[in-house]
Amino acid sequence: MNAKKFSDAMSELDSKYVAEALSYDKSHISKIRSQKLGILIAAAIAVLALCGFAAYELGLSDPWFQKPSADPVQTVQSAIEGQADKEYTLSVRVDEIKVDESETERIIQMYSGSDLAKARGWTDEYLAEHFVVVWAKYYVEYDHTKTFIDDGYTEQYFYLTQDTKSGKWTISDNTSPNIRTE
């Protein structure tokens, strides 16, 4: 289409359409978009919350209920025994639990100067004085109408940090359990 044809076509338009287009109020569209965005964000939050709850209920996300203690072994023991308080656990028995000095040294060397240590605020000095690895072997039996987690003997490492003010140890992380169903 050349410029002359376009100009002729535009002159044919009724001036009321041009005036209407010029005075068109777009603000209601942005309000609708912001409302839709708000609904989408609320729906995403609800889905994430429900997924988190479902993961917890199914045993996929299993936080440790622990009682921080001045003794790291006692902290881990309280966490393992705390599994018995979960509705899907039938029984828990701790067979062996101890501080693993060689694993502690290995992990401290691995964490020293790492991005993870920096992100958690752990200096090399803090790790040397306030970090320990506890190894535990325990037996757990579950109600399989409430969870799909396997029963059995479990061996696991627990990584603990010490609060410098209170002197109490808490579990910062742990390895995935090594489960045997003997």
Protein Blocks (a to p, Z undefined) as FASTA:
>chain_A
ZZklmmmmmmmpcfklmmmmmmpcfklmmmmmmmmmmmmmmmmmmmmmmmmmmmmmnoma
ccddddddfblklmmmmmmmmmmmpmkbfbdcdfbdcddfklmmmmmmmmnopaklmmno
pafklmmmmgccddddddddddfklbccdcddddddddddddfklopacdfbdcdddddf
ZZ
